[in-house]
Amino acid sequence: MKIRYFGHSCFKITLENGISIVTDPFDQTVGYPLPETEADIVTSSHSHFDHNYFKAVKGDFKIVNTPGEHDVDGVHIKGVSVFHDDEHGAKRGKNIIFVIEADGMKVCHAGDLGHILTDDMVKEVGDVDVLMVPVGGYYTIDDRQAVKVVEQLKPKLTIAMHFRTSNVNLPIETEDNFLKMTGGRKVQSNEIEIDRNYLEGRSDVVALNYENS
């Protein structure tokens, strides 16, 4: 499995069989170059412009943007309903955590998660191998809350997302504090390749570069 980072909360997950999944595509106002890429499946955690700009993606893809169980192109995707804020959605509405089962691994994309998970939510999400978690705060959980969510879900690999860079003029923080608190590291590449053997026994935290190295 290859995971490529386009910036913000947008990743492209390419499976061993060639099926590709793009998460939370954004529009040009976010500040990053648009993810000019094809996909077979596109997930959207909520209907905000920086997470559901489907026009940025090419191809005849299927959209997954609702909670529940989804089977698309042989890929099982579970959507877990959570909130975009810590007031049960009163400020920013709902958000969906997606758990993607593929290549013998479970990849969890937390979208714009706005709160620590309840015990019931942790059970519903279940075991995860890879967690993509927002760390920038303001619109989502902040770095300290993200650390708690990592502790709740216990992934083997955590990938930070939704943080401030030189491209972004949003009132969110960088990934630096989150990496310090978790002993994580910055990766100069915008892509990481993983399999079950790679993840075995790991507890890694990384932030990928959104640009080509």
N, C-alpha and C positions, 0 to 999 in steps of 0.2 A: 504494500500500500504506500502510495506517495501522497503527502499532504503539502500543498503549496499555499502560501499566505499572500493575499492581495492587499492586505490592510484592513483596518477596522474589524469587522466580524466575518469577513469574507475569506473562505478557504475553498480550494478545489481538492477533493479527495478522489484519487484515481486508484481503482481496485486492480487486483492482479489480472482480472479478466477484461480490463479495459473500460469497464463502466465508470463513469465519472459523476461526482456529486458536487455541486457548488452550494455553499451556505451563505445566506444573508447578503445578496448582492446589493451594492449601494449606487447612488447616482453621483453625478459629477460635483455636486455642491459639497460633498464630504471633504474633498481635497486630494484624494488619491487618483491615480490614473484608473479609468474604468477597467474592470476585469474582462478584457476582450478575450473570451474563451468559450469553448463549447462545453455542453454538459448534457447528460442523459436525465439527471434529476436535479432539481433546485429546491432547497428547503428555505423557508422564510419563517423566522421566529415570531414576527409580528409585523403589522402593516404600517411601518414608518419608512420614509423615503430612503433611509440609510440601511435598510434591511430587506427591502422587497422590490428593488429596481430590476425587474426581470428582463427589461430591454438590454441590459448590459451583457446578457448571456446569449450565446448563439446556439443554434440547433433546435431540434424538435424535442424539447425536454418536458418532463412531467413535473408539476409543482406539488410539493408537499408543504402545507401550511396550516394544518389542523392537528389537534391532539388525537391520540388514539393509535391504533395499530395500522401500519401501511406496509404493503408488499409491492415493491416497484422494481421491475427488471431483475427479479431474483434477490433484491436487497430488502431486508426487513428493517423498517424504521418505526420507532415508537415515539410519539409526541406526548410529553407530560406538561400539563397546564400549570403554570406558575404565574408570578406577577412581575411587572416592570418596575415596581416600586415597593416600599416597605409598608404601604397602607392598603394592602389587598387590592391594588389596582386603581385606587381612588385618584391618584395623580396621573398615571401614565398607562393604565389599562393592563391587559394580560400579556404574557410572554409564553413561548413554548420552548421547553428543553427537548431537543431531539437526540435519541440514542440510535445510532446507526450500527447494525450488525453486519459485518462483512469481513472476509478473509480471516475468519476465526477470532475476530476482535470486536470489541464494543467501543465505538467512538461517540462521545457525548459532547454536543454543542449546546452551550447554555444560553445562547442568544443574549438578550438584554436583561438578564436576571437582576432583580432589584432588591433581593433580600436573602438572608440565610434560609436554608431549606428546613422545612419541618421534618419530623421523623417519617411521616407518611410519604412525603415527597421523596425522601432518600430511598425508601423502600420501593416506590414506584419507578424511580430511575434505575435502581438496581446496581449491579456490579458494572464498573466501567474500566476500560483499559487506558483510554485516552480522554482527557477532558480539555475542551477549549473554553476558557473562562474569562469574562470581562474583569478588568482590574482598575479601570480609570476613574470610577466613581461618578458622581453628579447624576448621570442618567442611569447608572447601574450600580451594583455593589462596588465598593472601593477595595483597595489593596488588602486591608485587614479582613474585611468580610470575605474576600476571595480566598484568603488563606484558610478561613474556617470552612468554606465550601469544599476546598481541596481535602481538608481533614475529614469532612463528612463522606465524600465519595471515594476517597482513597485510590485515585488513578495511578497507574504505573508511569504515565507521561502526562504532564500538564503543559498546555500551550496557552500563554497569555494572549489576550486580544482586547480590542476596544480601549486602547490607550492613546495618549497624545504623542504625536511625532511632529516633525517640522512641516509635514503636509497638512496637519489638522489644526483648525482654529476653534475647536470646541473646548468648553470649560472642563476638560477632564485631565487627569494626571498621567504622567508617563508610567512605564512599567517598572521603573528603577526600584522603588520601594518594595513592590511585590517580589521582585527577584531577590532583593536583599533578605527579606523575611523568610523566604523559602530556600535560600541557597541556590537559586536558579541562575541561569546564564543566558546571555544573548548569543544567538546563532547568526552568523553573517549571511548565511544562505536564506533564500525565501522558501526553501523546500526541505522536507525531511522524509526519509524513506524508512518504513518500519515493518516489522512482522512480529509474530508471536515470540520467536526466539530473541529478537532484539529487546522486547519488553520484559522478558522473564527476569524477575528479581530486581527490576528497576524501580526507582521513585524519583524521576527526573522532572525538572521544571525548566522550560525554555521560553524565550520570546524570539520568534522568527523575524528576519528582515523582510519587509514588504517589497523590496527592490531586488533585482537580480544581483547576485554577488559577482 
